[in-house]
Every structure is written in C-alpha cells, then in structure tokens.
Amino acid sequence: MSTPRRSPVLAFAADAVVVVVFAAIGRATHDGDVFGPFGAGLATTAWPFLVALVVGWLATRAWRAPLAVGRTALPIWVITVALGMVLRAVSGQGVAVAFVIVAAITLALFLLGWRGAVRLATRTRRSSPRR
C-alpha cells in the first residue's frame, strides 16, 4: 500500500488516466484518425474533462480522502461531467444528449469503479488469513 502522502497523487493520476482513456475510447469509436485514439485530436477531446477534473479535485479537497466514493468520487464525477460539457460547448465541440448520457455513464464507471476495486482489494487483503 502506498504512503498517505503518495495516495492523493496516485489517485489523481488514476483519475486523469481514466479521463484520457474515456476520451481515447470516444475518439476510437467516432473518429477515423490515422493514428487511432491517440492521434492529435485526443488533446482536443480530453482537455475539457481534464480541466473539469482538476476543478472537481479542488472543490472537493479530494486529497483529504482520495479513495472515498461518496465524499470524493461522486462530486468529482458530477463536476467532471457537468463542467466538461460546458467547456466542450464553449469551445465549439458537440454536446449532443446521447453523448452527455454516454459520458456520464462511462465516467461514473471509471471514476467510481477504480476506487471501488481498490477498496474491495484492500478489504479482501485485510480479511484474508495470514500464513
């Protein structure tokens, strides 16, 4: 297990990675980019959500409880989706209703899911008998 000081850094990195993966999946699904999902357009797709993620981390003070689902992950998810969509709209990118729904579901699975997996693994490790 990581030290308490490293845990927020790793948690933020995990959040940033899943946001970029979300953007890459979207690009791979809807774009014929020669370089695949990691082509030049990835930054264009990801930046609104990455900025929103940073705002979510600051607003929730996520570094205090980076693995908390209710106190940290849920508000970060809401801010990342809502502000990310606003930033996309302001920058001239599409925000169709179907995209908002898919983004909300995918980011919920990603931002909440990795925390749930870590918590489950930690509980399982603590409850397993030592040899």
C-alpha positions as semicolon CSV with decimal commas, in nm:
position;residue;x (nm);y (nm);z (nm)
1;M;0,000;0,000;0,000
2;S;0,125;0,348;-0,074
3;T;0,209;0,601;0,192
4;P;-0,061;0,854;0,281
5;R;0,140;1,130;0,111
6;R;0,155;0,942;-0,220
7;S;-0,203;0,822;-0,216
8;P;-0,358;1,152;-0,337
9;V;-0,102;1,182;-0,614
10;L;-0,169;0,827;-0,730
11;A;-0,545;0,879;-0,704
12;F;-0,530;1,197;-0,911
13;A;-0,311;1,021;-1,166
14;A;-0,563;0,735;-1,183
15;D;-0,847;0,982;-1,236
16;A;-0,655;1,162;-1,510
17;V;-0,572;0,833;-1,681
18;V;-0,934;0,718;-1,685
19;V;-1,047;1,054;-1,824
20;V;-0,791;1,024;-2,106
21;V;-0,896;0,662;-2,165
22;F;-1,259;0,781;-2,186
23;A;-1,160;1,041;-2,448
24;A;-0,948;0,785;-2,638
25;I;-1,235;0,536;-2,648
26;G;-1,464;0,807;-2,782
27;R;-1,214;0,906;-3,050
28;A;-1,155;0,545;-3,148
29;T;-1,528;0,487;-3,177
30;H;-1,617;0,800;-3,371
31;D;-1,306;0,921;-3,548
32;G;-1,118;0,777;-3,842
33;D;-0,790;0,926;-3,718
34;V;-0,494;0,753;-3,885
35;F;-0,311;0,739;-3,552
36;G;-0,608;0,582;-3,375
37;P;-0,743;0,718;-3,048
38;F;-0,405;0,865;-2,952
39;G;-0,379;1,093;-3,255
40;A;-0,363;1,470;-3,248
41;G;-0,732;1,508;-3,164
42;L;-0,706;1,332;-2,827
43;A;-0,600;1,652;-2,651
44;T;-0,892;1,838;-2,805
45;T;-1,135;1,577;-2,678
46;A;-0,978;1,527;-2,334
47;W;-0,891;1,880;-2,219
48;P;-1,242;1,994;-2,113
49;F;-1,280;1,689;-1,891
50;L;-0,927;1,714;-1,753
51;V;-0,981;2,079;-1,658
52;A;-1,314;1,986;-1,500
53;L;-1,141;1,700;-1,314
54;V;-0,891;1,944;-1,163
55;V;-1,175;2,174;-1,058
56;G;-1,353;1,875;-0,905
57;W;-1,043;1,780;-0,708
58;L;-1,003;2,136;-0,580
59;A;-1,373;2,180;-0,498
60;T;-1,391;1,855;-0,302
61;R;-1,044;1,878;-0,149
62;A;-1,007;1,524;-0,275
63;W;-0,653;1,492;-0,140
64;R;-0,807;1,457;0,208
65;A;-0,992;1,135;0,122
66;P;-0,895;1,039;-0,233
67;L;-1,049;0,691;-0,219
68;A;-1,382;0,793;-0,063
69;V;-1,664;0,720;-0,302
70;G;-1,941;0,934;-0,151
71;R;-1,741;1,230;-0,024
72;T;-1,492;1,248;-0,310
73;A;-1,566;1,039;-0,619
74;L;-1,935;1,124;-0,662
75;P;-1,884;1,502;-0,655
76;I;-1,574;1,473;-0,876
77;W;-1,777;1,271;-1,126
78;V;-2,063;1,526;-1,130
79;I;-1,825;1,820;-1,172
80;T;-1,618;1,642;-1,437
81;V;-1,924;1,561;-1,647
82;A;-2,111;1,891;-1,598
83;L;-1,819;2,131;-1,631
84;G;-1,658;1,918;-1,901
85;M;-1,975;1,953;-2,110
86;V;-1,989;2,328;-2,051
87;L;-1,625;2,364;-2,158
88;R;-1,691;2,149;-2,465
89;A;-1,987;2,368;-2,561
90;V;-1,794;2,693;-2,505
91;S;-1,506;2,562;-2,718
92;G;-1,739;2,469;-3,004
93;Q;-1,734;2,093;-2,950
94;G;-2,051;1,886;-2,961
95;V;-2,265;1,813;-2,658
96;A;-2,547;1,604;-2,800
97;V;-2,780;1,449;-2,543
98;A;-2,666;1,097;-2,634
99;F;-2,303;1,199;-2,576
100;V;-2,386;1,352;-2,238
101;I;-2,558;1,029;-2,131
102;V;-2,276;0,804;-2,254
103;A;-2,012;1,031;-2,097
104;A;-2,196;1,039;-1,764
105;I;-2,228;0,661;-1,751
106;T;-1,873;0,590;-1,869
107;L;-1,711;0,843;-1,638
108;A;-1,918;0,713;-1,347
109;L;-1,797;0,360;-1,415
110;F;-1,438;0,478;-1,449
111;L;-1,412;0,736;-1,168
112;L;-1,617;0,537;-0,916
113;G;-1,514;0,194;-1,042
114;W;-1,140;0,207;-0,981
115;R;-1,200;0,332;-0,627
116;G;-1,445;0,052;-0,563
117;A;-1,196;-0,202;-0,694
118;V;-0,920;-0,065;-0,470
119;R;-1,148;-0,068;-0,166
120;L;-1,258;-0,424;-0,240
121;A;-0,899;-0,540;-0,287
122;T;-0,795;-0,369;0,037
123;R;-1,081;-0,530;0,231
124;T;-1,010;-0,870;0,081
125;R;-0,642;-0,843;0,168
126;R;-0,719;-0,736;0,526
127;S;-0,973;-1,012;0,583
128;S;-0,769;-1,298;0,435
129;P;-0,591;-1,513;0,692
130;R;-0,216;-1,467;0,712
131;R;0,007;-1,767;0,672
